[in-house]
């Protein structure tokens, strides 16, 4: 038998649903000199049964049964049994490329590496989509290191931005044993101290840029946890410090290290359920007070924390402070805004966790003693008036495009703006990018929240804005013309307008392309709201904040389709708007014919938004707009049937229109028109218009009388009947036509 080259360690705990896919990806490796060590960590489902089934057919599988002690202990147990030259870790709900070890072992062996990095790609479990991130693509490591051997000294400037996942590396077993490197046991986030212990001790590191590992992002996993285990982040942050202390590297990395500790604690606090936040706060407070009592350590923190973390540290430890109550507010609502210490008496950052905090007193003296350079002063607006525009940017896992987005806003010639960034529970490097930008420019206000969707994030931005006008930029898009905000605000302010629109261009493959949904604007003019077109691309506009608050216009809690509903509410509440020929918004788009909607909940949500829009724009003046929008719905449904299947889409359509049978009729009539383009086109279109007029009637008796003539609604969406699609649509069409003949125009 050949000597084992790689020991593959797979901790298993109640993953029966995904375990077979994981194991198949390993047993089918093209590289055969591996052993597969499966550590059953006290599973109570059928995981052990699956493991035994695989081990009967694959002699290189070793099963180790133990009581449940967590991922760190399971991996350590696996390492004790490992006999391979290199060690690899795979989580039991993930899977790997079948050629992974054929790629990795020859590189690691020939270069005599201690550790070899490779790339990972996320798989979003509830949508079935794959998602690349800069974090797991290892983008921060310069490509000049590709194929080279390096150490932590060579990548010191990006050390704290590298993926810490234990699964995206293979390790020389001899190296691990020599340096006694193991996982901390009994805590989540065990990868963190393990990674830093590896990186600080390894003399021979290299990188292989290929996606070999598929990480499943799902609810109820460790990395999406919001429970009490999040409190482990405090212990882990201290364990990281001990790792640097053990390796005599605190002095070298002191600034990055101490700020990283705060990032870990505060990020996990923000995602924790509210019921644990008071306990979490008390633990953080105890931890930081102990640090402040150590004169040497306290000095380290005071001299190396960034301004945002420094305020937090001083508040919670009551350093140089006087007792004073602040308004109660969760840390998730913490604003990273004005950072000038001499303003701190009036604008203390709000970190209260429903507790009493301390104002920083003698702030000018602290600034002088610590010699903190107030870099933000250079960027601050000269005047103190309210911002002309509040730019709201919801952010979720967009590290690849986020810097381009922020730069396009900060480089605007209109300087009197505020930029409100809402981090919507990002799991990549987005938050770090936001914090870096917020530290350099006081116009940026940063809010953290658990992942709740773009609509909720935008609403938070609206609620915390103070600008005269609002605009919204998605974090993967950007502003084209650096003068655009200034031009749009000038005309909006001079004419006291509620809404101003600029040009929007599609952006794909680094090229601008025409957006076919709207004609390009060549001349400045005032138009009626019905001349705007279908209520898409709200991002090409700026809106008066006073109108939005006065009419209480907010984004609905839909998975998809929040934007058109928001814009429809605005269009229904204004008498006119201005369009101006400025290249404003770059919209990064997917190719025509593709769709992002691949699950039932999102599809039902998207259909419901059409109902909502038609109910908002329910006057005769919007009839043509509604006809165009219905056509969009019809095209969407036809495309969805190709992807999800006829039966599934029809079922979703019935669910979405369960309380609105007339809308279901309208949808079916629209589908009939699209499928039979050249047959009775004018008659079908007139019938559709009649249906829409009935639907928009303020007199509900008109609708009820109509529906009495069409009582059997199940026949509208025949699912089980064995008849052709043409027959089904034709029956519905004939019945609607007969009923409409009874109704006077």
Secondary structure, DSSP 8 states (H G I E B T S, - for coil): -----EEEEEEESS-HHHHHHHHHHHHT-S---EEEEEEEES--SSHHHHHHHHHHH-TTEEEEEE----HHHHHHHHHHH--SSEEEE--TT-EE-TTHHHHHHHHHHHTT-SEEEEEEEEEETTTTEEE--HHHHTTTS-GGGTT--B-TTTTGGGGGGS---GGGEEEEHHHHHHTT----SSSS-THHHHHHHHHHH-S-EEEEEEEEEEEEE-TTSGGG--SGGGGHHHHHHHHHHHHHHHTT-HHHHHHHHHHHHHHHHHHHHHHS-GGGHHHHHHHHHHHHHHHHHSHHHHHHHHHHS-HHHHHHHHHHHTTTEEE-------GGG-------GGGTTT------TTS--EEE-SHHHHHHHHT---THHHHS-SS-S--SEEEEEEESS-TTTHHHHHHHHHT-S--SEEEEEEEES--SSHHHHHHHHHHH-TTEEEEEE-S--HHHHHHHHHHT---SEEEE--TT-EES-TTHHHHHHHHHHHHT-SEEEEEEEEEETTEEE--TTS----S-EEE-GGGG-SS--GGGEEEEHHHHHHTT----S-SS-HHHHHHHHHHTT-S-EEEEEEEEEEEE---TT--S--SHHHHHHHHHHHHHHHHHT-SGGGHHHHHHHHHHHHHHHHHHHHHH-HHHHHHHHHHHTTT-HHHHHHHHHHHHHHHTTTSSHHHHHHHHHHHHHHHT-S-HHHHHHHHHTS--GGGGG--S--S-HHHHHHHHHHHHHHHHHTS--
